[in-house]
Amino acid sequence: MKSTGIVRRIDNLGRVVLPMELRRVMKLEVKDPIEIFVDGESIVLRAYRPGCEFCPATSNLIDFEGRKVCMDCIEKMASKAKGDELK
Ligand SMILES: [Zn+2]
């Protein structure tokens, strides 16, 4: 995990503002859903994207290392991996 060097205080209502530059880089827009994870002492925020990590598919998804991937993308990755093995 990489530090951004950004420190923000929690306000009276428990809110934290994500800096504009961070939202821009992470392609987060107003009203986008954010998923909250806990990893030991860390709170991890991730854009909530219920579909495949690589394409717009929302069905036939498999959870891999905490990320959703569709069967089409898995097949494309497997095919590319096999192709790379031949080099
Ligand atoms: Zn996909």
PDB file of the backbone (N, CA, C, O) and the ligand in Angstrom, with CONECT records:
HET     ZN  A 101       1
ATOM      1  N   MET A   1       0.845  -1.184   0.000  1.00  0.00           N
ATOM      2  CA  MET A   1       0.000   0.000   0.000  1.00  0.00           C
ATOM      3  C   MET A   1       0.886   1.241   0.000  1.00  0.00           C
ATOM      4  O   MET A   1       1.846   1.320   0.767  1.00  0.00           O
ATOM      5  N   LYS A   2       0.562   2.221  -0.868  1.00  0.00           N
ATOM      6  CA  LYS A   2       1.379   3.423  -1.015  1.00  0.00           C
ATOM      7  C   LYS A   2       0.768   4.591  -0.242  1.00  0.00           C
ATOM      8  O   LYS A   2      -0.435   4.836  -0.341  1.00  0.00           O
ATOM      9  N   SER A   3       1.585   5.312   0.525  1.00  0.00           N
ATOM     10  CA  SER A   3       1.093   6.492   1.260  1.00  0.00           C
ATOM     11  C   SER A   3       0.937   7.656   0.293  1.00  0.00           C
ATOM     12  O   SER A   3       1.771   7.857  -0.590  1.00  0.00           O
ATOM     13  N   THR A   4      -0.148   8.430   0.465  1.00  0.00           N
ATOM     14  CA  THR A   4      -0.337   9.634  -0.357  1.00  0.00           C
ATOM     15  C   THR A   4       0.262  10.846   0.349  1.00  0.00           C
ATOM     16  O   THR A   4       0.414  11.904  -0.261  1.00  0.00           O
ATOM     17  N   GLY A   5       0.601  10.701   1.621  1.00  0.00           N
ATOM     18  CA  GLY A   5       1.118  11.834   2.390  1.00  0.00           C
ATOM     19  C   GLY A   5       0.018  12.792   2.817  1.00  0.00           C
ATOM     20  O   GLY A   5       0.299  13.839   3.401  1.00  0.00           O
ATOM     21  N   ILE A   6      -1.224  12.447   2.532  1.00  0.00           N
ATOM     22  CA  ILE A   6      -2.366  13.306   2.847  1.00  0.00           C
ATOM     23  C   ILE A   6      -2.917  12.930   4.221  1.00  0.00           C
ATOM     24  O   ILE A   6      -3.164  11.758   4.505  1.00  0.00           O
ATOM     25  N   VAL A   7      -3.104  13.941   5.068  1.00  0.00           N
ATOM     26  CA  VAL A   7      -3.719  13.728   6.380  1.00  0.00           C
ATOM     27  C   VAL A   7      -4.983  14.568   6.437  1.00  0.00           C
ATOM     28  O   VAL A   7      -4.935  15.768   6.167  1.00  0.00           O
ATOM     29  N   ARG A   8      -6.089  13.976   6.775  1.00  0.00           N
ATOM     30  CA  ARG A   8      -7.361  14.699   6.890  1.00  0.00           C
ATOM     31  C   ARG A   8      -7.981  14.376   8.238  1.00  0.00           C
ATOM     32  O   ARG A   8      -7.805  13.273   8.757  1.00  0.00           O
ATOM     33  N   ARG A   9      -8.707  15.331   8.809  1.00  0.00           N
ATOM     34  CA  ARG A   9      -9.399  15.107  10.075  1.00  0.00           C
ATOM     35  C   ARG A   9     -10.846  14.696   9.822  1.00  0.00           C
ATOM     36  O   ARG A   9     -11.475  15.132   8.858  1.00  0.00           O
ATOM     37  N   ILE A  10     -11.359  13.848  10.711  1.00  0.00           N
ATOM     38  CA  ILE A  10     -12.757  13.447  10.688  1.00  0.00           C
ATOM     39  C   ILE A  10     -13.568  14.604  11.271  1.00  0.00           C
ATOM     40  O   ILE A  10     -13.207  15.128  12.324  1.00  0.00           O
ATOM     41  N   ASP A  11     -14.662  15.017  10.609  1.00  0.00           N
ATOM     42  CA  ASP A  11     -15.462  16.130  11.126  1.00  0.00           C
ATOM     43  C   ASP A  11     -16.479  15.648  12.157  1.00  0.00           C
ATOM     44  O   ASP A  11     -16.526  14.462  12.483  1.00  0.00           O
ATOM     45  N   ASN A  12     -17.295  16.576  12.669  1.00  0.00           N
ATOM     46  CA  ASN A  12     -18.251  16.252  13.741  1.00  0.00           C
ATOM     47  C   ASN A  12     -19.244  15.166  13.367  1.00  0.00           C
ATOM     48  O   ASN A  12     -19.773  14.478  14.240  1.00  0.00           O
ATOM     49  N   LEU A  13     -19.498  15.007  12.077  1.00  0.00           N
ATOM     50  CA  LEU A  13     -20.454  13.995  11.618  1.00  0.00           C
ATOM     51  C   LEU A  13     -19.763  12.702  11.185  1.00  0.00           C
ATOM     52  O   LEU A  13     -20.408  11.809  10.636  1.00  0.00           O
ATOM     53  N   GLY A  14     -18.455  12.600  11.429  1.00  0.00           N
ATOM     54  CA  GLY A  14     -17.720  11.381  11.083  1.00  0.00           C
ATOM     55  C   GLY A  14     -17.278  11.334   9.629  1.00  0.00           C
ATOM     56  O   GLY A  14     -16.885  10.278   9.133  1.00  0.00           O
ATOM     57  N   ARG A  15     -17.340  12.481   8.934  1.00  0.00           N
ATOM     58  CA  ARG A  15     -16.986  12.506   7.513  1.00  0.00           C
ATOM     59  C   ARG A  15     -15.519  12.864   7.297  1.00  0.00           C
ATOM     60  O   ARG A  15     -14.905  13.579   8.089  1.00  0.00           O
ATOM     61  N   VAL A  16     -14.978  12.341   6.194  1.00  0.00           N
ATOM     62  CA  VAL A  16     -13.626  12.682   5.753  1.00  0.00           C
ATOM     63  C   VAL A  16     -13.750  13.084   4.287  1.00  0.00           C
ATOM     64  O   VAL A  16     -14.400  12.387   3.508  1.00  0.00           O
ATOM     65  N   VAL A  17     -13.137  14.194   3.905  1.00  0.00           N
ATOM     66  CA  VAL A  17     -13.182  14.630   2.505  1.00  0.00           C
ATOM     67  C   VAL A  17     -12.021  13.992   1.755  1.00  0.00           C
ATOM     68  O   VAL A  17     -10.871  14.069   2.188  1.00  0.00           O
ATOM     69  N   LEU A  18     -12.333  13.355   0.616  1.00  0.00           N
ATOM     70  CA  LEU A  18     -11.278  12.830  -0.250  1.00  0.00           C
ATOM     71  C   LEU A  18     -10.793  13.992  -1.113  1.00  0.00           C
ATOM     72  O   LEU A  18     -11.600  14.638  -1.781  1.00  0.00           O
ATOM     73  N   PRO A  19      -9.499  14.266  -1.110  1.00  0.00           N
ATOM     74  CA  PRO A  19      -8.976  15.393  -1.880  1.00  0.00           C
ATOM     75  C   PRO A  19      -9.350  15.294  -3.362  1.00  0.00           C
ATOM     76  O   PRO A  19      -9.385  14.204  -3.933  1.00  0.00           O
ATOM     77  N   MET A  20      -9.633  16.469  -3.985  1.00  0.00           N
ATOM     78  CA  MET A  20     -10.065  16.517  -5.377  1.00  0.00           C
ATOM     79  C   MET A  20      -9.091  15.801  -6.316  1.00  0.00           C
ATOM     80  O   MET A  20      -9.506  15.074  -7.218  1.00  0.00           O
ATOM     81  N   GLU A  21      -7.782  16.020  -6.090  1.00  0.00           N
ATOM     82  CA  GLU A  21      -6.782  15.417  -6.972  1.00  0.00           C
ATOM     83  C   GLU A  21      -6.861  13.887  -6.908  1.00  0.00           C
ATOM     84  O   GLU A  21      -6.730  13.204  -7.923  1.00  0.00           O
ATOM     85  N   LEU A  22      -7.076  13.368  -5.701  1.00  0.00           N
ATOM     86  CA  LEU A  22      -7.203  11.923  -5.516  1.00  0.00           C
ATOM     87  C   LEU A  22      -8.466  11.402  -6.225  1.00  0.00           C
ATOM     88  O   LEU A  22      -8.442  10.352  -6.867  1.00  0.00           O
ATOM     89  N   ARG A  23      -9.575  12.163  -6.096  1.00  0.00           N
ATOM     90  CA  ARG A  23     -10.812  11.754  -6.771  1.00  0.00           C
ATOM     91  C   ARG A  23     -10.634  11.766  -8.280  1.00  0.00           C
ATOM     92  O   ARG A  23     -11.138  10.889  -8.981  1.00  0.00           O
ATOM     93  N   ARG A  24      -9.907  12.773  -8.776  1.00  0.00           N
ATOM     94  CA  ARG A  24      -9.682  12.867 -10.217  1.00  0.00           C
ATOM     95  C   ARG A  24      -8.844  11.685 -10.704  1.00  0.00           C
ATOM     96  O   ARG A  24      -9.196  11.034 -11.688  1.00  0.00           O
ATOM     97  N   VAL A  25      -7.735  11.410 -10.012  1.00  0.00           N
ATOM     98  CA  VAL A  25      -6.844  10.319 -10.405  1.00  0.00           C
ATOM     99  C   VAL A  25      -7.572   8.976 -10.349  1.00  0.00           C
ATOM    100  O   VAL A  25      -7.373   8.119 -11.211  1.00  0.00           O
ATOM    101  N   MET A  26      -8.423   8.798  -9.320  1.00  0.00           N
ATOM    102  CA  MET A  26      -9.125   7.528  -9.140  1.00  0.00           C
ATOM    103  C   MET A  26     -10.455   7.482  -9.902  1.00  0.00           C
ATOM    104  O   MET A  26     -11.212   6.518  -9.793  1.00  0.00           O
ATOM    105  N   LYS A  27     -10.723   8.543 -10.677  1.00  0.00           N
ATOM    106  CA  LYS A  27     -11.946   8.624 -11.491  1.00  0.00           C
ATOM    107  C   LYS A  27     -13.216   8.447 -10.645  1.00  0.00           C
ATOM    108  O   LYS A  27     -14.129   7.708 -11.012  1.00  0.00           O
ATOM    109  N   LEU A  28     -13.244   9.148  -9.506  1.00  0.00           N
ATOM    110  CA  LEU A  28     -14.405   9.114  -8.620  1.00  0.00           C
ATOM    111  C   LEU A  28     -15.214  10.388  -8.827  1.00  0.00           C
ATOM    112  O   LEU A  28     -14.671  11.491  -8.779  1.00  0.00           O
ATOM    113  N   GLU A  29     -16.513  10.230  -9.056  1.00  0.00           N
ATOM    114  CA  GLU A  29     -17.405  11.370  -9.263  1.00  0.00           C
ATOM    115  C   GLU A  29     -18.313  11.519  -8.042  1.00  0.00           C
ATOM    116  O   GLU A  29     -18.456  10.596  -7.241  1.00  0.00           O
ATOM    117  N   VAL A  30     -18.930  12.710  -7.917  1.00  0.00           N
ATOM    118  CA  VAL A  30     -19.899  12.949  -6.845  1.00  0.00           C
ATOM    119  C   VAL A  30     -20.992  11.884  -6.933  1.00  0.00           C
ATOM    120  O   VAL A  30     -21.477  11.580  -8.023  1.00  0.00           O
ATOM    121  N   LYS A  31     -21.376  11.323  -5.800  1.00  0.00           N
ATOM    122  CA  LYS A  31     -22.425  10.296  -5.672  1.00  0.00           C
ATOM    123  C   LYS A  31     -21.956   8.879  -6.037  1.00  0.00           C
ATOM    124  O   LYS A  31     -22.737   7.934  -5.925  1.00  0.00           O
ATOM    125  N   ASP A  32     -20.700   8.712  -6.471  1.00  0.00           N
ATOM    126  CA  ASP A  32     -20.204   7.355  -6.739  1.00  0.00           C
ATOM    127  C   ASP A  32     -20.203   6.563  -5.433  1.00  0.00           C
ATOM    128  O   ASP A  32     -19.859   7.108  -4.384  1.00  0.00           O
ATOM    129  N   PRO A  33     -20.578   5.299  -5.483  1.00  0.00           N
ATOM    130  CA  PRO A  33     -20.529   4.484  -4.265  1.00  0.00           C
ATOM    131  C   PRO A  33     -19.093   4.052  -3.941  1.00  0.00           C
ATOM    132  O   PRO A  33     -18.303   3.760  -4.838  1.00  0.00           O
ATOM    133  N   ILE A  34     -18.779   4.018  -2.660  1.00  0.00           N
ATOM    134  CA  ILE A  34     -17.455   3.614  -2.175  1.00  0.00           C
ATOM    135  C   ILE A  34     -17.651   2.413  -1.256  1.00  0.00           C
ATOM    136  O   ILE A  34     -18.529   2.419  -0.393  1.00  0.00           O
ATOM    137  N   GLU A  35     -16.839   1.395  -1.444  1.00  0.00           N
ATOM    138  CA  GLU A  35     -16.901   0.210  -0.597  1.00  0.00           C
ATOM    139  C   GLU A  35     -15.808   0.329   0.471  1.00  0.00           C
ATOM    140  O   GLU A  35     -14.683   0.728   0.173  1.00  0.00           O
ATOM    141  N   ILE A  36     -16.144  -0.015   1.703  1.00  0.00           N
ATOM    142  CA  ILE A  36     -15.212   0.141   2.833  1.00  0.00           C
ATOM    143  C   ILE A  36     -14.749  -1.232   3.305  1.00  0.00           C
ATOM    144  O   ILE A  36     -15.564  -2.106   3.599  1.00  0.00           O
ATOM    145  N   PHE A  37     -13.432  -1.412   3.375  1.00  0.00           N
ATOM    146  CA  PHE A  37     -12.826  -2.662   3.833  1.00  0.00           C
ATOM    147  C   PHE A  37     -11.970  -2.381   5.064  1.00  0.00           C
ATOM    148  O   PHE A  37     -11.493  -1.262   5.254  1.00  0.00           O
ATOM    149  N   VAL A  38     -11.782  -3.386   5.886  1.00  0.00           N
ATOM    150  CA  VAL A  38     -10.869  -3.293   7.019  1.00  0.00           C
ATOM    151  C   VAL A  38      -9.791  -4.347   6.820  1.00  0.00           C
ATOM    152  O   VAL A  38     -10.084  -5.515   6.562  1.00  0.00           O
ATOM    153  N   ASP A  39      -8.529  -3.914   6.945  1.00  0.00           N
ATOM    154  CA  ASP A  39      -7.395  -4.821   6.786  1.00  0.00           C
ATOM    155  C   ASP A  39      -6.462  -4.586   7.973  1.00  0.00           C
ATOM    156  O   ASP A  39      -5.597  -3.711   7.924  1.00  0.00           O
ATOM    157  N   GLY A  40      -6.640  -5.368   9.034  1.00  0.00           N
ATOM    158  CA  GLY A  40      -5.861  -5.150  10.257  1.00  0.00           C
ATOM    159  C   GLY A  40      -6.169  -3.780  10.829  1.00  0.00           C
ATOM    160  O   GLY A  40      -7.311  -3.510  11.203  1.00  0.00           O
ATOM    161  N   GLU A  41      -5.162  -2.900  10.905  1.00  0.00           N
ATOM    162  CA  GLU A  41      -5.322  -1.547  11.453  1.00  0.00           C
ATOM    163  C   GLU A  41      -5.766  -0.551  10.380  1.00  0.00           C
ATOM    164  O   GLU A  41      -5.994   0.620  10.685  1.00  0.00           O
ATOM    165  N   SER A  42      -5.889  -0.998   9.136  1.00  0.00           N
ATOM    166  CA  SER A  42      -6.169  -0.080   8.026  1.00  0.00           C
ATOM    167  C   SER A  42      -7.629  -0.105   7.603  1.00  0.00           C
ATOM    168  O   SER A  42      -8.284  -1.147   7.640  1.00  0.00           O
ATOM    169  N   ILE A  43      -8.127   1.060   7.200  1.00  0.00           N
ATOM    170  CA  ILE A  43      -9.435   1.180   6.569  1.00  0.00           C
ATOM    171  C   ILE A  43      -9.147   1.457   5.099  1.00  0.00           C
ATOM    172  O   ILE A  43      -8.460   2.423   4.767  1.00  0.00           O
ATOM    173  N   VAL A  44      -9.668   0.615   4.226  1.00  0.00           N
ATOM    174  CA  VAL A  44      -9.394   0.737   2.796  1.00  0.00           C
ATOM    175  C   VAL A  44     -10.676   1.127   2.081  1.00  0.00           C
ATOM    176  O   VAL A  44     -11.708   0.478   2.249  1.00  0.00           O
ATOM    177  N   LEU A  45     -10.614   2.184   1.285  1.00  0.00           N
ATOM    178  CA  LEU A  45     -11.764   2.631   0.498  1.00  0.00           C
ATOM    179  C   LEU A  45     -11.532   2.219  -0.947  1.00  0.00           C
ATOM    180  O   LEU A  45     -10.438   2.397  -1.484  1.00  0.00           O
ATOM    181  N   ARG A  46     -12.567   1.668  -1.575  1.00  0.00           N
ATOM    182  CA  ARG A  46     -12.429   1.283  -2.983  1.00  0.00           C
ATOM    183  C   ARG A  46     -13.712   1.658  -3.706  1.00  0.00           C
ATOM    184  O   ARG A  46     -14.808   1.486  -3.172  1.00  0.00           O
ATOM    185  N   ALA A  47     -13.572   2.168  -4.914  1.00  0.00           N
ATOM    186  CA  ALA A  47     -14.757   2.470  -5.715  1.00  0.00           C
ATOM    187  C   ALA A  47     -15.591   1.201  -5.814  1.00  0.00           C
ATOM    188  O   ALA A  47     -15.074   0.135  -6.150  1.00  0.00           O
ATOM    189  N   TYR A  48     -16.886   1.320  -5.519  1.00  0.00           N
ATOM    190  CA  TYR A  48     -17.749   0.137  -5.587  1.00  0.00           C
ATOM    191  C   TYR A  48     -18.178  -0.060  -7.030  1.00  0.00           C
ATOM    192  O   TYR A  48     -19.006   0.684  -7.556  1.00  0.00           O
ATOM    193  N   ARG A  49     -17.611  -1.060  -7.652  1.00  0.00           N
ATOM    194  CA  ARG A  49     -17.950  -1.381  -9.036  1.00  0.00           C
ATOM    195  C   ARG A  49     -18.378  -2.838  -9.046  1.00  0.00           C
ATOM    196  O   ARG A  49     -17.546  -3.745  -9.038  1.00  0.00           O
ATOM    197  N   PRO A  50     -19.696  -3.052  -9.065  1.00  0.00           N
ATOM    198  CA  PRO A  50     -20.200  -4.413  -8.905  1.00  0.00           C
ATOM    199  C   PRO A  50     -19.876  -5.339 -10.075  1.00  0.00           C
ATOM    200  O   PRO A  50     -20.034  -6.554  -9.954  1.00  0.00           O
ATOM    201  N   GLY A  51     -19.431  -4.794 -11.197  1.00  0.00           N
ATOM    202  CA  GLY A  51     -19.152  -5.625 -12.369  1.00  0.00           C
ATOM    203  C   GLY A  51     -17.707  -6.097 -12.411  1.00  0.00           C
ATOM    204  O   GLY A  51     -16.946  -5.952 -11.454  1.00  0.00           O
ATOM    205  N   CYS A  52     -17.361  -6.667 -13.560  1.00  0.00           N
ATOM    206  CA  CYS A  52     -16.005  -7.159 -13.835  1.00  0.00           C
ATOM    207  C   CYS A  52     -14.998  -6.016 -13.717  1.00  0.00           C
ATOM    208  O   CYS A  52     -15.304  -4.876 -14.067  1.00  0.00           O
ATOM    209  N   GLU A  53     -13.798  -6.323 -13.224  1.00  0.00           N
ATOM    210  CA  GLU A  53     -12.737  -5.318 -13.089  1.00  0.00           C
ATOM    211  C   GLU A  53     -12.266  -4.805 -14.444  1.00  0.00           C
ATOM    212  O   GLU A  53     -11.749  -3.692 -14.543  1.00  0.00           O
ATOM    213  N   PHE A  54     -12.442  -5.610 -15.487  1.00  0.00           N
ATOM    214  CA  PHE A  54     -11.828  -5.275 -16.774  1.00  0.00           C
ATOM    215  C   PHE A  54     -12.806  -4.881 -17.867  1.00  0.00           C
ATOM    216  O   PHE A  54     -12.405  -4.302 -18.876  1.00  0.00           O
ATOM    217  N   CYS A  55     -14.094  -5.189 -17.680  1.00  0.00           N
ATOM    218  CA  CYS A  55     -15.077  -4.865 -18.708  1.00  0.00           C
ATOM    219  C   CYS A  55     -16.413  -4.568 -18.024  1.00  0.00           C
ATOM    220  O   CYS A  55     -16.525  -4.739 -16.810  1.00  0.00           O
ATOM    221  N   PRO A  56     -17.419  -4.131 -18.767  1.00  0.00           N
ATOM    222  CA  PRO A  56     -18.690  -3.761 -18.132  1.00  0.00           C
ATOM    223  C   PRO A  56     -19.572  -4.938 -17.692  1.00  0.00           C
ATOM    224  O   PRO A  56     -20.654  -4.705 -17.152  1.00  0.00           O
ATOM    225  N   ALA A  57     -19.158  -6.171 -17.899  1.00  0.00           N
ATOM    226  CA  ALA A  57     -19.994  -7.327 -17.570  1.00  0.00           C
ATOM    227  C   ALA A  57     -20.385  -7.349 -16.096  1.00  0.00           C
ATOM    228  O   ALA A  57     -19.568  -7.042 -15.228  1.00  0.00           O
ATOM    229  N   THR A  58     -21.642  -7.714 -15.814  1.00  0.00           N
ATOM    230  CA  THR A  58     -22.107  -7.803 -14.427  1.00  0.00           C
ATOM    231  C   THR A  58     -22.604  -9.204 -14.082  1.00  0.00           C
ATOM    232  O   THR A  58     -23.088  -9.434 -12.974  1.00  0.00           O
ATOM    233  N   SER A  59     -22.489 -10.147 -15.027  1.00  0.00           N
ATOM    234  CA  SER A  59     -22.904 -11.519 -14.731  1.00  0.00           C
ATOM    235  C   SER A  59     -21.746 -12.466 -15.012  1.00  0.00           C
ATOM    236  O   SER A  59     -20.755 -12.083 -15.635  1.00  0.00           O
ATOM    237  N   ASN A  60     -21.878 -13.713 -14.547  1.00  0.00           N
ATOM    238  CA  ASN A  60     -20.820 -14.718 -14.714  1.00  0.00           C
ATOM    239  C   ASN A  60     -19.517 -14.268 -14.069  1.00  0.00           C
ATOM    240  O   ASN A  60     -18.438 -14.448 -14.634  1.00  0.00           O
ATOM    241  N   LEU A  61     -19.627 -13.676 -12.873  1.00  0.00           N
ATOM    242  CA  LEU A  61     -18.435 -13.141 -12.207  1.00  0.00           C
ATOM    243  C   LEU A  61     -17.873 -14.128 -11.195  1.00  0.00           C
ATOM    244  O   LEU A  61     -18.616 -14.843 -10.522  1.00  0.00           O
ATOM    245  N   ILE A  62     -16.563 -14.152 -11.103  1.00  0.00           N
ATOM    246  CA  ILE A  62     -15.865 -14.970 -10.126  1.00  0.00           C
ATOM    247  C   ILE A  62     -15.047 -14.037  -9.255  1.00  0.00           C
ATOM    248  O   ILE A  62     -14.419 -13.108  -9.763  1.00  0.00           O
ATOM    249  N   ASP A  63     -15.046 -14.269  -7.949  1.00  0.00           N
ATOM    250  CA  ASP A  63     -14.241 -13.458  -7.041  1.00  0.00           C
ATOM    251  C   ASP A  63     -12.825 -14.009  -7.026  1.00  0.00           C
ATOM    252  O   ASP A  63     -12.614 -15.178  -6.702  1.00  0.00           O
ATOM    253  N   PHE A  64     -11.848 -13.170  -7.378  1.00  0.00           N
ATOM    254  CA  PHE A  64     -10.447 -13.579  -7.345  1.00  0.00           C
ATOM    255  C   PHE A  64      -9.656 -12.534  -6.563  1.00  0.00           C
ATOM    256  O   PHE A  64      -9.560 -11.380  -6.981  1.00  0.00           O
ATOM    257  N   GLU A  65      -9.093 -12.941  -5.435  1.00  0.00           N
ATOM    258  CA  GLU A  65      -8.299 -12.045  -4.597  1.00  0.00           C
ATOM    259  C   GLU A  65      -9.082 -10.777  -4.244  1.00  0.00           C
ATOM    260  O   GLU A  65      -8.529  -9.677  -4.209  1.00  0.00           O
ATOM    261  N   GLY A  66     -10.389 -10.955  -3.982  1.00  0.00           N
ATOM    262  CA  GLY A  66     -11.216  -9.825  -3.580  1.00  0.00           C
ATOM    263  C   GLY A  66     -11.696  -8.950  -4.718  1.00  0.00           C
ATOM    264  O   GLY A  66     -12.308  -7.910  -4.476  1.00  0.00           O
ATOM    265  N   ARG A  67     -11.432  -9.349  -5.967  1.00  0.00           N
ATOM    266  CA  ARG A  67     -11.888  -8.571  -7.125  1.00  0.00           C
ATOM    267  C   ARG A  67     -12.728  -9.462  -8.029  1.00  0.00           C
ATOM    268  O   ARG A  67     -12.489 -10.664  -8.142  1.00  0.00           O
ATOM    269  N   LYS A  68     -13.718  -8.847  -8.671  1.00  0.00           N
ATOM    270  CA  LYS A  68     -14.619  -9.606  -9.527  1.00  0.00           C
ATOM    271  C   LYS A  68     -14.106  -9.608 -10.967  1.00  0.00           C
ATOM    272  O   LYS A  68     -13.727  -8.573 -11.515  1.00  0.00           O
ATOM    273  N   VAL A  69     -14.105 -10.792 -11.555  1.00  0.00           N
ATOM    274  CA  VAL A  69     -13.658 -10.943 -12.938  1.00  0.00           C
ATOM    275  C   VAL A  69     -14.661 -11.845 -13.649  1.00  0.00           C
ATOM    276  O   VAL A  69     -15.086 -12.861 -13.099  1.00  0.00           O
ATOM    277  N   CYS A  70     -15.047 -11.464 -14.901  1.00  0.00           N
ATOM    278  CA  CYS A  70     -16.021 -12.271 -15.634  1.00  0.00           C
ATOM    279  C   CYS A  70     -15.314 -13.428 -16.351  1.00  0.00           C
ATOM    280  O   CYS A  70     -14.100 -13.403 -16.554  1.00  0.00           O
ATOM    281  N   MET A  71     -16.095 -14.429 -16.725  1.00  0.00           N
ATOM    282  CA  MET A  71     -15.531 -15.615 -17.376  1.00  0.00           C
ATOM    283  C   MET A  71     -14.862 -15.264 -18.706  1.00  0.00           C
ATOM    284  O   MET A  71     -13.837 -15.849 -19.056  1.00  0.00           O
ATOM    285  N   ASP A  72     -15.442 -14.304 -19.457  1.00  0.00           N
ATOM    286  CA  ASP A  72     -14.824 -13.897 -20.729  1.00  0.00           C
ATOM    287  C   ASP A  72     -13.414 -13.362 -20.503  1.00  0.00           C
ATOM    288  O   ASP A  72     -12.482 -13.727 -21.219  1.00  0.00           O
ATOM    289  N   CYS A  73     -13.262 -12.496 -19.504  1.00  0.00           N
ATOM    290  CA  CYS A  73     -11.940 -11.917 -19.230  1.00  0.00           C
ATOM    291  C   CYS A  73     -10.975 -12.980 -18.716  1.00  0.00           C
ATOM    292  O   CYS A  73      -9.786 -12.952 -19.034  1.00  0.00           O
ATOM    293  N   ILE A  74     -11.495 -13.928 -17.911  1.00  0.00           N
ATOM    294  CA  ILE A  74     -10.641 -15.017 -17.419  1.00  0.00           C
ATOM    295  C   ILE A  74     -10.118 -15.826 -18.605  1.00  0.00           C
ATOM    296  O   ILE A  74      -8.941 -16.182 -18.660  1.00  0.00           O
ATOM    297  N   GLU A  75     -11.024 -16.113 -19.562  1.00  0.00           N
ATOM    298  CA  GLU A  75     -10.597 -16.874 -20.748  1.00  0.00           C
ATOM    299  C   GLU A  75      -9.582 -16.095 -21.574  1.00  0.00           C
ATOM    300  O   GLU A  75      -8.612 -16.666 -22.073  1.00  0.00           O
ATOM    301  N   LYS A  76      -9.809 -14.763 -21.721  1.00  0.00           N
ATOM    302  CA  LYS A  76      -8.849 -13.942 -22.472  1.00  0.00           C
ATOM    303  C   LYS A  76      -7.491 -13.926 -21.780  1.00  0.00           C
ATOM    304  O   LYS A  76      -6.451 -13.997 -22.436  1.00  0.00           O
ATOM    305  N   MET A  77      -7.506 -13.830 -20.435  1.00  0.00           N
ATOM    306  CA  MET A  77      -6.237 -13.821 -19.686  1.00  0.00           C
ATOM    307  C   MET A  77      -5.525 -15.163 -19.819  1.00  0.00           C
ATOM    308  O   MET A  77      -4.307 -15.223 -19.990  1.00  0.00           O
ATOM    309  N   ALA A  78      -6.321 -16.254 -19.736  1.00  0.00           N
ATOM    310  CA  ALA A  78      -5.718 -17.588 -19.843  1.00  0.00           C
ATOM    311  C   ALA A  78      -5.096 -17.766 -21.230  1.00  0.00           C
ATOM    312  O   ALA A  78      -4.002 -18.312 -21.367  1.00  0.00           O
ATOM    313  N   SER A  79      -5.815 -17.292 -22.257  1.00  0.00           N
ATOM    314  CA  SER A  79      -5.327 -17.395 -23.625  1.00  0.00           C
ATOM    315  C   SER A  79      -4.034 -16.600 -23.791  1.00  0.00           C
ATOM    316  O   SER A  79      -3.078 -17.077 -24.402  1.00  0.00           O
ATOM    317  N   LYS A  80      -4.013 -15.390 -23.245  1.00  0.00           N
ATOM    318  CA  LYS A  80      -2.808 -14.556 -23.347  1.00  0.00           C
ATOM    319  C   LYS A  80      -1.650 -15.193 -22.580  1.00  0.00           C
ATOM    320  O   LYS A  80      -0.506 -15.172 -23.034  1.00  0.00           O
ATOM    321  N   ALA A  81      -1.962 -15.761 -21.410  1.00  0.00           N
ATOM    322  CA  ALA A  81      -0.914 -16.402 -20.609  1.00  0.00           C
ATOM    323  C   ALA A  81      -0.318 -17.577 -21.367  1.00  0.00           C
ATOM    324  O   ALA A  81       0.897 -17.775 -21.355  1.00  0.00           O
ATOM    325  N   LYS A  82      -1.173 -18.362 -22.031  1.00  0.00           N
ATOM    326  CA  LYS A  82      -0.686 -19.500 -22.820  1.00  0.00           C
ATOM    327  C   LYS A  82       0.163 -19.009 -23.973  1.00  0.00           C
ATOM    328  O   LYS A  82       1.196 -19.602 -24.282  1.00  0.00           O
ATOM    329  N   GLY A  83      -0.267 -17.918 -24.621  1.00  0.00           N
ATOM    330  CA  GLY A  83       0.498 -17.332 -25.727  1.00  0.00           C
ATOM    331  C   GLY A  83       1.862 -16.860 -25.255  1.00  0.00           C
ATOM    332  O   GLY A  83       2.871 -17.047 -25.935  1.00  0.00           O
ATOM    333  N   ASP A  84       1.874 -16.234 -24.056  1.00  0.00           N
ATOM    334  CA  ASP A  84       3.132 -15.728 -23.514  1.00  0.00           C
ATOM    335  C   ASP A  84       4.079 -16.867 -23.156  1.00  0.00           C
ATOM    336  O   ASP A  84       5.299 -16.713 -23.214  1.00  0.00           O
ATOM    337  N   GLU A  85       3.488 -18.047 -22.774  1.00  0.00           N
ATOM    338  CA  GLU A  85       4.329 -19.207 -22.447  1.00  0.00           C
ATOM    339  C   GLU A  85       5.143 -19.666 -23.641  1.00  0.00           C
ATOM    340  O   GLU A  85       6.252 -20.174 -23.474  1.00  0.00           O
ATOM    341  N   LEU A  86       4.606 -19.493 -24.857  1.00  0.00           N
ATOM    342  CA  LEU A  86       5.266 -19.978 -26.064  1.00  0.00           C
ATOM    343  C   LEU A  86       6.468 -19.130 -26.465  1.00  0.00           C
ATOM    344  O   LEU A  86       7.327 -19.588 -27.218  1.00  0.00           O
ATOM    345  N   LYS A  87       6.533 -17.892 -25.963  1.00  0.00           N
ATOM    346  CA  LYS A  87       7.634 -16.988 -26.360  1.00  0.00           C
ATOM    347  C   LYS A  87       8.961 -17.422 -25.773  1.00  0.00           C
ATOM    348  O   LYS A  87       9.982 -16.775 -26.007  1.00  0.00           O
TER     349      LYS A  87
HETATM  350 ZN    ZN A 101     -14.747  -8.933 -17.912  1.00  0.00          ZN2+
END
